[in-house]
């Protein structure tokens, strides 16, 4: 048995900054409401025609991660791609990354676990490395939300939250099993699947010919839906549970956390968790203020920034945790 460790990190966000005031020009909202309820000041949105897609952003992040890992692209044995906003309905972006990066005919897997997508993807990659099947796995989380949001007042509860961007990590074999990813913990509760969902397009709903024939302006099923307060209440409980589960598995306590990188869902959720575990500002990394919620990309973007800023050092206990649509949630405990 081996462990896996993160040997390279990278992220990419579109250049176009969209402030809360920018949104207030098209939606009945305001900077004060958004900052007070979510902590978000601005986010990035792709610009029509600039060529950024979920795949291309993921590729840009991946190139940086691979370069920083010191590996050659031909050393990558497998790709795991997490997103809720794939370029195509099928095939998923995993194979598009294989093509764009010119990787050998390695396997490419797509993960559909929304805000928990990166933790799920990391866990899958970790298992492949632990068993000895692969040595180096590229894990990507990338999202393009802005093209699919309801940018009218009707959609304001959701549309002000999400942003575009991508993050990537290279996971490599670690012979010392006291280092690297110590454990991952994954959960789901499908009972609440529709509480945070985008139900169309979905083959289970309607015949495609009916959808095409139906030009109903009131049909909101193509926009994401979120029962915000219900999601919030579940999030704080599940975040706490799954962080504790990870710590206990490794005989650690909250005091041992050097850096918690939570999925950037809402600054209020991060602050709740920080308070619950009695962590200082230096022990929790947040960047939702600048990028909004980038779902599967949020953890790898935040982890990369924390690392770039020197906030994660060798030997640190780093905890990743996420909760989101599904519901799905998870954590990863890492000894850096
Ligand atoms: O990443 C996956 C996991 N996601 C989450 O964990 C998100 C969890 N939920 C949340 O973060 C919060 O529920 C939201 C930020 C989405 C919403 O905050 P809230 O405090 O739960 O607000 P609310 O939905 O209860 O809405 C309160 C009021 C409503 O007006 P009335 O009915 O009280 O008159 C909304 O219509 O705020 C109104 N509102 C807005 N006002 C200005 C909703 N969205 C907006 C907006 N600007 N963008």
Boltz pocket constraint, residues with backbone or C-beta under 6 A from the ligand:
constraints:
  - pocket:
      binder: B
      contacts: [[A, 28], [A, 29], [A, 30], [A, 33], [A, 34], [A, 37], [A, 38], [A, 115], [A, 156], [A, 157], [A, 158], [A, 160], [A, 227], [A, 228], [A, 229], [A, 230], [A, 231], [A, 232], [A, 235], [A, 264], [A, 265], [A, 266], [A, 269], [A, 293], [A, 295], [A, 323], [A, 324], [A, 325]]
      max_distance: 6.0
